[in-house]
Amino acid sequence: MKFFIIGDQETVLGFRMAGIEGIAVRTPEETSQALDGIFQREGIGVILIPERIAQPVRTQVDRYFYKTTFPLIIEIPDRFGPLPGRRDIRELIRAAVGVQI
């Protein structure tokens, strides 16, 4: 099971340095096409997507999130931090594994 990142150029580059494959997108249309393409690939277990990239294609993200069981979509904060009303990465980790970092 592999991770895959869909995001802006800087985010994708950072994840590639950690060994995670990804695709950089600039427009909602590119994001939509990337999501559709990833769901056609074998071996992808988790899709990471920054909140700001997911927001313009919210309907599509929610459709995949609620109607498919695999791969899992995880929205993450980008380098500017979480969107208003969303938890930051430390809070997400604490909630997921119970460890404070």
C-alpha atoms as one frame of an Amber mdcrd trajectory, in Angstrom:
protein
   0.000   0.000   0.000   1.477   3.318  -1.092   0.878   6.931  -0.195   0.287
   9.525  -2.928   0.186  13.322  -2.629  -1.844  15.718  -4.767  -0.863  19.297
  -4.014   0.980  22.450  -4.923   4.544  22.240  -6.249   6.243  22.881  -2.899
   4.141  20.365  -0.975   4.640  17.651  -3.572   8.387  18.312  -3.646   8.596
  18.000   0.142   6.750  14.690   0.156   8.867  13.382  -2.729  11.937  14.029
  -0.600  10.355  11.650   1.928   9.837   9.022  -0.779   6.147   9.664  -1.467
   5.064   9.894  -5.090   2.823  12.775  -6.082   1.485  15.156  -8.663   1.571
  18.953  -8.553  -1.631  20.730  -9.561  -2.362  24.404 -10.164  -6.058  24.540
 -11.006  -9.253  22.873  -9.781  -9.507  21.129 -13.166  -6.041  19.598 -12.723
  -6.976  18.550  -9.191 -10.154  16.889 -10.425  -8.299  15.015 -13.161  -5.580
  13.932 -10.717  -8.168  12.539  -8.278  -9.935  10.603 -11.014  -6.615   9.235
 -12.235  -5.455   8.106  -8.808  -8.636   6.121  -8.218  -7.869   4.205 -11.417
  -4.375   3.165 -10.234  -3.543  -0.034  -8.382  -1.575  -0.058  -5.149  -2.428
   3.416  -3.821  -3.686   3.105  -0.248  -3.708   6.689   1.007  -4.171   9.942
  -0.891  -2.902  13.061   0.864  -4.318  16.376  -0.306  -3.858  19.822   1.238
  -7.081  21.447   2.460  -6.668  24.465   0.178  -6.264  22.207  -2.867  -9.289
  20.095  -1.880 -11.604  23.033  -1.164 -12.352  24.043  -4.800 -13.265  20.432
  -5.667 -15.072  19.730  -2.386 -17.992  17.907  -4.035 -15.685  15.453  -5.776
 -13.487  14.926  -2.694 -16.547  14.289  -0.520 -18.005  11.882  -3.088 -14.841
   9.767  -3.050 -14.465  10.123   0.728 -17.985   8.941   1.536 -18.616   6.470
  -1.288 -15.327   4.593  -1.559 -13.461   2.662   1.073 -10.106   2.529  -0.664
  -7.873   4.465  -1.114  -8.317   6.612   1.951  -8.306  10.398   1.405  -6.628
  12.458   4.109  -6.766  16.241   3.992  -3.733  17.922   5.505  -2.844  21.535
   6.277  -0.463  23.134   3.792   2.581  25.294   4.540   0.294  28.208   5.456
  -1.394  26.200   8.207  -4.922  24.864   8.561  -7.973  26.556   7.110 -10.072
  28.495   9.638 -12.019  26.093  11.815  -9.774  23.111  11.012  -7.262  21.454
  13.356  -3.527  21.775  12.770  -1.271  18.788  12.124  -0.260  18.420  15.784
  -3.882  18.193  16.869  -4.594  15.667  14.102  -1.704  13.450  15.215  -2.702
  13.703  18.851  -6.269  12.718  18.005  -5.148   9.831  15.769  -2.473   8.240
  17.931  -2.768   9.895  21.313   0.770  11.249  21.278   1.603  14.906  21.761
   4.477  16.173  19.610
